[in-house]
């Protein structure tokens, strides 16, 4: 059985280590948990703070840089050895607050880890005061940590003004694709249930007015003719919607679906009668977000990792099943 695994991320000082300690204190009786910590500096601090001396908690620290950059080479073998030695019931991984943990997720979904670890919710802690600091909020790593998270938790509520907390939460609620959960806490206290938070959230782009009677999806299918309730490789979730002379369809693909970037971009750039094309995709070289308005097409790298997803809005009815088949043809074989 694969080991439930969570990343606990957040910018420097957000409260990650305290949050992990709170989770360890509330773990099920008799459960063996392991914690793998990435400390940017050379002196081991977090390991000493997290380790509670219990035989049921094992802690390992990789120092001297970030998982995603200077220490990325030893991450794989060191983590694999640690998991084999400790055989935990759950694994928590704390990347450095100065790094981009998206690469860590890619590592955990590939190679030997694919069959060893069951990657659950990625939780990002946010200090609202960082939202008010232009030097932080404009840093790519800060935004990337939030973008890739499934659950975002605003910490330090006991020390921050309510208006700042509200504005920070409104900003996070505006991320698209949306978060599975946005929560608030203090003293780094996390609910253990958040570790297994799992939901498929869909938010339409807003082109169809929110007050229209048909804004709820009028048709939902998993794959082309499947009764399943979640996306699996090669069988995406499909949601159709229409209203006020516009027709929309969205797809959610398994994160294990890997697209051929050139074929996918060529197809999306040529979809007929598309007023809007917007999505994020797991391609062979990285994760990419795409945006097309009429015939203007743009793309950029994305830190989002939960799933691949796409929305197309057209001004005339479309055969969405046929579009789906065309999309599936851009998947890479044997990936």
WOFEN-V540746 format. One record per backbone hydrogen bond with DSSP energy under -0.5 kcal/mol. CO is the residue of the C=O (numbers start at 1). NH is the residue of the N-H. If there is no record, write none. Layout:
co->[CO,CO]
nh->[NH,NH]
This chain:
co->[2,3,4,5,6,7,7,9,11,15,16,17,18,19,20,21,22,23,24,28,31,32,32,33,34,35,35,36,37,37,38,39,39,41,43,45,46,47,54,56,58,60,61,62,66,66,69,71,72,73,74,75,76,77,78,79,80,81,82,83,89,90,91,92,93,93,94,96,97,99,100,101,101,102,103,104,105,107,110,110,111,112,112,113,116,117,118,118,121,122,122,123,124,125,126,126,127,127,128,128,130,130,132,133,133,134,136,139,140,141,142,143,144,145,146,150,150,151,152,152,153,153,154,155,156,156,161,162,163,164,165,166,167,168,169,170,171,172,181,183,185,186,191,192,193,194,195,199,207,209,212,214,219,221,221,222,226,232,235,236,237,238,239,240,240,241,243,246,247,248,249,250,251,252,253,254,257,258,259,259,260,261,262,263,264,265,266,267,267,268,271,273,273,275,276,277,278,279,280,281,281,282,286,287,288,289,290,291,292,292,293,295,296,298,300,308,309,310,311,312,313,313,314,318,319,320,321,322,323,324,325,327,328,330,332]
nh->[4,118,91,120,93,9,123,125,14,19,20,21,22,23,24,25,26,26,27,31,33,89,90,58,92,37,60,94,39,62,40,64,65,64,45,49,50,51,57,33,35,37,63,39,69,71,72,75,76,77,78,79,80,81,82,83,84,85,86,87,4,34,6,36,8,95,38,99,12,101,103,104,105,106,107,108,109,110,113,114,114,115,116,117,3,119,5,120,123,150,151,9,153,11,128,155,130,131,131,132,133,137,134,136,137,138,139,143,144,145,146,147,148,149,149,180,181,124,154,183,126,155,185,128,159,160,165,166,167,168,169,170,171,172,173,174,174,175,152,154,157,189,194,195,196,197,121,201,209,212,215,242,240,223,238,226,222,235,232,223,252,221,250,218,219,248,246,243,314,241,312,239,310,237,308,257,259,332,261,284,264,265,266,267,268,269,270,270,271,271,274,275,315,294,313,292,311,290,309,283,288,259,283,302,281,300,279,298,277,294,296,297,293,291,289,253,280,251,278,249,275,276,247,320,323,324,325,326,327,328,329,330,331,260,335]
